[in-house]
Structures are given as C-alpha cells and as structure tokens.
Amino acid sequence: MRIDILTLFPEMFSPLDASIIGRARKNGLLDIHIVNIRDFADNKHHQADDYPFGGGAGLVMMPQPIFDAMQSIDGWEQAHKVYMSPSGKTLTDARAREIARTDHLIVLCGHYEGVDQRVVDHLIDEEISIGDYVVTGGELPAMILIDCVSRFVSGVLGSSVSAEDESFSHGLLEYPQYTRPADFRGLKVPDVILSGHHANIEQWRREKQKEKTGKVRPDLLKEE
C-alpha cells in the first residue's frame, strides 16, 4: 500500500520508522512518503498560511501550496484522499478496514485553524476525526490513522489472526490477556486459561469481553 502524507511538519513523522510500521516499510509492505507543503508555496518566504477572510482568530492554510503539493503526487487523482479534521466522521475499526483495501492513500494534515475550504471541496474524498476533541494539528491524528489502517494490510502484523482478534473486531472490547509466570507474587492466572480446554477458554473470553464492554462502553453492546 502506498501512503503519501501532506504536512507542514515532516519532522514529526519519525515514529513511522519504528516498530511494526517501520518493519513493514523495510519489507516493502508499506510505501510511505512525506510531502512538505511549504516546499510548494509560491512566495519567497515559503508561507503556507494566512489570516482568514471575514476576521477571526488564528491562521488558515492557503489553497495554493496544498493544491500544488497534492498534484505533485503520481496518481493523486485515483488515490483515496483524506483530510484529518475534528469536523470529520469518527475513525472506526470498520472504516480503517475499508480504507486498507485501497492501493493508494493520501493524508492531508491540517494545522492552525485548518485549511481553506476550497481544498476540502475540490481535493478531499473524506474527512476523518480521531475523536471529539481538538489537537494542535493533523500530524498525530494522521499517524493514528496510518497505524490503524496498516494493521489490515496483508503481512503487516505477520498474522491475519492478530487483526481479527482484538478490541472492536466483533463489536466488543478485547478480553484480558496473560503470559508467564502463571503465579506472579501470588497473583494467579485464571485456571480456565491454563486448562487447555479451548471451548471453555473461548466461552470465558467472550464473557469477559461482554463484561468489560458493559462497564466501559455499554453503547457497543446496544449496537451488537
């Protein structure tokens, strides 16, 4: 999968070189490119933002650098183009799975008071939010989107079971996990987990999923 990221702050994306995403990049499963929007500003100071028409606080990212940055990407018209915005639809596990089926994803990171609306109207296919709160820019949300989507790209996790057997995969939160030792300072792993009886283990896990979901996210039980 190819992913292009349009940003004013390319230096923020070093985490994409680490851990599972970094390994997937080295193995050729993810082809991630960072595009610096400032490089496309047509003024000598590489200014990419300006005051909003009509007044108001803050600055708005200008259309020209974004249009030119977007159009510099090979195949941009066919790519799925996402703008990270608190005004977008909330990212879900199901939506991430759908986006992972695309061959080419372009992610635009807003900053300051956002981007000129003409960018959204004429370049963007979808606005996505990571929750009902506001952060200082779209870079961290973009990394969350990319990490979430990448889990569903074949080979990235190394096992297809991993992506299928976690929180939200069946509309419920994940069950408790344990590892060695079975007895840690008197804190013991539940006997059923050590029993080797797979049917009982699966039943226990399902019950624990429903129990935790009911406490933490009862709204998910209503949707199940």
N, C-alpha and C positions, 0 to 999 in steps of 0.2 A: 504494500500500500504506500502511495506517495502522499506526503503531507507537507504543505507549504504554510508557513506562519508569517503573517504580515504584522510587524510590530515597530514601535519607536525605540524599544529597549531590547535589542537582541541578546545582550549580555545576561539577561535574566533566565535564559533557557539552558544553561549548563546542566541542570538536573536531568535533561533528556539524554545525556551521555552516560548516565549511571544506571545501575541495577538492571531490571528486566528490559526496560525500554532501550537502554544503551546496548545490551547484548543483542536485542532484536535488530538494532541498526547495524551492528557489526556483522550480523548474519544475513543481512540483506532483506529481512522481512519488512522493515520499515525504512522508507527513504524520506528523511525529514530535512527540509530546507528552511532556513531563516532568512526572511527578506526585510531589510531595514527600510522602512518607509521614508525616512529622512533622505536617503540617497536619491530619491526621485523628486524631491522638492525643486521647483524651477526658480529658486531665488538663491542669491549668493550666501545667505546665512543658513540655508537648509531648514528654513522654518516650515513646520508642518501643521501649525495650529494658529488660530486667530480668534478674536473676540466675536461673540455671537451677534448676528443682526437682531435688532429689537431689544438689546440690552440683556442683562443677566450676569450672574457670577460665572467666573471661570473661563476656560477656553474650549474651543471646539476644533477637532481635527479637520483640516481642509480637504476638499474633494480631490484636487489635482494630484497630490502625491500618492493618494490611495489608489485612484484610477490607474495612474501610470505604473505603480508597483504591481497591482493586480494583473494588468495587461502585459506585464513583462514575463509572466509565468507561462511556460509552454502548456497548452491545453487548458488554460484557465476557464474558457467558456463551457467546457464539458465537465469540469470539476464541480463537486458539491461545495458551495461557498457559505461558510458560517461566520456570523459576527457574534462575539461573546458580549452579551448585554444583559443587565438586570431587567430589561424590558422584554426579554425573550421567554420562550417556553422553558420550563424547568427540565434540566437534563435528567433522564431516567435510564435505568439499565436497558430497558427495551429499545429506547431511542438510540443508545450507544450501539447496540447490536445491529440496528438497521444501518447506521452510518458506516459501520465496519464493512458492510457489503460493497461500498463504493471503492473504486480503484484510486481515486484522487480526491483528497480533502484539502481545502484551503481555509485557514482560520485567520480571521481579522481580529486583532486586539485593539480595542478602543482605549482611550486614556482621557484624562481631564474630564470634561463634561460630555464626552462621547464623540461621534463622528457626524459630519454633515449628512443630513437625511437623504440627499441625492445618492450617496454611496449605498445606503441601505436599500433604497428604491430600485436602483439600477444594476447593482453588482451582487447583492446578497440573496441567497436562496432561503436562509433560515437564521433566525436569531435564537441563541441559546443562553440561558441563565443557569448558574450553578446553585441558586437558592435565593430566598427572599431577603437579601442583604446586599450592600454595595461595598465593593473593594476599590482600591485606588486605580486599578487598570485591568485590562483584559488578559494580561500575561499569565497570572496564576490560574484563572479560570480556563485558559487555553490549555495549560499543562494538565489540568484535571480532565478536560475533555479528551485530550490525546491519550492520556494514560488509560482512561475508561474504555475508549474505543479500541485501543490497541489490544486489550485483553481478548477481544473477539476476532482478532486477525489470526488466521491459522498459523500455528507454530510458535507464536509469541510466548505463550505460557508453557509450552512444551507438552502440555496435556490438555485435551479438549475438556476433560472432566473438571479441571480446575475452574473454568469459567462457568460451568453449568451447575456447580455445587456450592455456590456462595450466596451471600445475602442478596435478596430480591430475585434470585434466579427462578424461584417458584412462587413469588409474591410474598415471601416470608423472610424474616431476618435469619442469619446463619445460626446454626446450633453451636454449643460450646465445643471447643477443641482441647485435647490433652496430648501430652507426649511424656517421655520418660523423665524422671523416675515415676513409677506408679504410686509411690508413697514419698512425698516431699515434706519433710518436717512435720509429719503427722497429717498432712493434707493429702487425702487419697483420691485417686481417680475412681469414678463410679464403677461398681462391679460389672454392670451391664456392658460397659465399653471394653472390659477385659475378657468378657465371656467367650468371644469368638463366634457367638450366635448372631449371624448377620441380620436376620429378620428382626430380632429383638433390638439390635443396635439401631436399625433404621426406624423402628417404631419409637424408640426413645428419642432419637434425634428429631423426628417430626414433632413429637410432643413438646420438646424443648424449644423448637422453632416457634410453635404457636404460643407457648408460654411467654417467651421473650417479646415476640411481636405484640402480644396483647398488652404487655406492660409499657413498651417503648413506643410502638407505632400501631395503636389499635385501628387506625384508619386503613391500614393494609389488610386487616382481617375482613373489613367490610367489603373490600374490593375483591377478595379471593373467591 
